[in-house]
Amino acid sequence: MDYKTNVMRALDKLKIKYNHYSYADTDAISGLEVAQVLGQNPDRVFKTLVTVGKTKQIYVFMIPVAEELDLKKAAKAVNEKSIEMLKSKDLLKTVGYVHGGCSPIGMKKLFPTTIHRSALDYETIIFSAGKIGYQVELSLDELSKIIKFNIAEVSV
């Protein structure tokens, strides 16, 4: 693949080992469609969701593409009274990514990030490379070299 996203460049700079995938030439839109096009188990393919707490703090959650974020569990995981999804129109100015292309790596700031506990069941997980049509795969150990995160049960 000739095309490199900023996420891939950040991983390269830190010499973090990863695999990359492209589905840019397909009609895949949903996370489940992306997993199917890539021939991957949807339980290993994670989506990156951006939320805002009652305190106005931004939180990032990564959950399997077939799951839904449980806002109550998510709020509890980050010690907030409540959280809600950040509006799509606010994504770019807040985190630097568009809807469908959010990656926990390379956001405008390092926001508190929580990964669904099921990620522990796999050697590697796959998630957005920061641009629609591109994904990266790496272990949680490798991911921890570039972002800090917690693990919690945060899906419905």
ZAMARGU-4260 file (C-alpha; in steps of 0.2 Angstrom, whole numbers, plus 5000, padded with zeros to 4 digits):
<rodrens>
0) 5000/5000/5000 | 5007/5017/4995 | 4995/5027/5004 | 5000/5031/5022 | 4988/5040/5035
5) 4994/5051/5049 | 4990/5036/5061 | 5002/5025/5051 | 5015/5039/5050 | 5014/5041/5069
10) 5016/5022/5071 | 5031/5021/5059 | 5039/5036/5068 | 5038/5026/5085 | 5043/5010/5076
15) 5027/5002/5082 | 5023/4986/5073 | 5006/4985/5064 | 4997/4979/5049 | 4986/4990/5038
20) 4971/4986/5027 | 4962/4996/5014 | 4943/4995/5010 | 4943/5012/5001 | 4939/5004/4984
25) 4923/4995/4991 | 4906/5001/4996 | 4908/4996/5014 | 4901/5009/5026 | 4896/5001/5043
30) 4909/4993/5054 | 4901/4976/5051 | 4903/4978/5032 | 4921/4984/5034 | 4925/4968/5044
35) 4916/4957/5031 | 4926/4966/5017 | 4942/4963/5026 | 4938/4945/5030 | 4940/4948/5048
40) 4930/4943/5064 | 4919/4958/5068 | 4923/4955/5087 | 4941/4960/5083 | 4936/4975/5073
45) 4933/4990/5084 | 4925/5007/5081 | 4931/5023/5089 | 4917/5033/5097 | 4919/5051/5104
50) 4908/5056/5119 | 4906/5071/5130 | 4903/5070/5149 | 4892/5081/5160 | 4908/5090/5165
55) 4912/5094/5146 | 4927/5082/5146 | 4929/5073/5130 | 4930/5054/5131 | 4935/5041/5118
60) 4928/5023/5118 | 4933/5008/5107 | 4921/4994/5106 | 4918/4980/5093 | 4909/4986/5078
65) 4894/4975/5081 | 4891/4982/5099 | 4883/4997/5105 | 4890/5009/5118 | 4881/5008/5135
70) 4881/5026/5140 | 4878/5022/5158 | 4892/5009/5159 | 4903/5021/5149 | 4900/5035/5161
75) 4903/5024/5176 | 4920/5019/5168 | 4926/5037/5167 | 4918/5043/5184 | 4906/5054/5175
80) 4888/5057/5181 | 4882/5055/5163 | 4890/5055/5145 | 4882/5057/5128 | 4889/5055/5110
85) 4898/5070/5103 | 4888/5077/5088 | 4895/5073/5071 | 4896/5091/5066 | 4908/5094/5081
90) 4920/5079/5078 | 4932/5088/5066 | 4935/5103/5076 | 4936/5094/5093 | 4946/5078/5088
95) 4952/5081/5071 | 4943/5067/5063 | 4927/5065/5053 | 4913/5053/5057 | 4918/5036/5051
100) 4937/5040/5051 | 4940/5042/5070 | 4955/5034/5077 | 4961/5034/5095 | 4978/5038/5088
105) 4982/5056/5082 | 4968/5066/5089 | 4970/5084/5092 | 4973/5080/5111 | 4976/5065/5121
110) 4958/5061/5127 | 4954/5048/5141 | 4952/5032/5131 | 4943/5016/5136 | 4943/5000/5126
115) 4930/4987/5128 | 4937/4972/5139 | 4934/4960/5125 | 4950/4967/5116 | 4959/4957/5129
120) 4953/4941/5121 | 4963/4944/5105 | 4982/4946/5101 | 4978/4961/5090 | 4963/4972/5086
125) 4959/4981/5071 | 4953/5000/5070 | 4952/5015/5060 | 4969/5022/5053 | 4961/5039/5054
130) 4954/5040/5037 | 4938/5032/5030 | 4944/5017/5020 | 4959/5013/5030 | 4962/5002/5046
135) 4977/4997/5056 | 4979/4981/5067 | 4990/4980/5082 | 4991/4973/5099 | 4986/4982/5115
140) 5004/4981/5120 | 5009/4991/5105 | 4994/5003/5106 | 4999/5007/5124 | 5016/5014/5117
145) 5007/5028/5108 | 4991/5031/5119 | 4985/5028/5137 | 4969/5018/5139 | 4959/5009/5152
150) 4949/4993/5149 | 4931/4991/5154 | 4915/4983/5150 | 4906/4997/5141 | 4894/4990/5128
155) 4876/4985/5129
</rodrens>
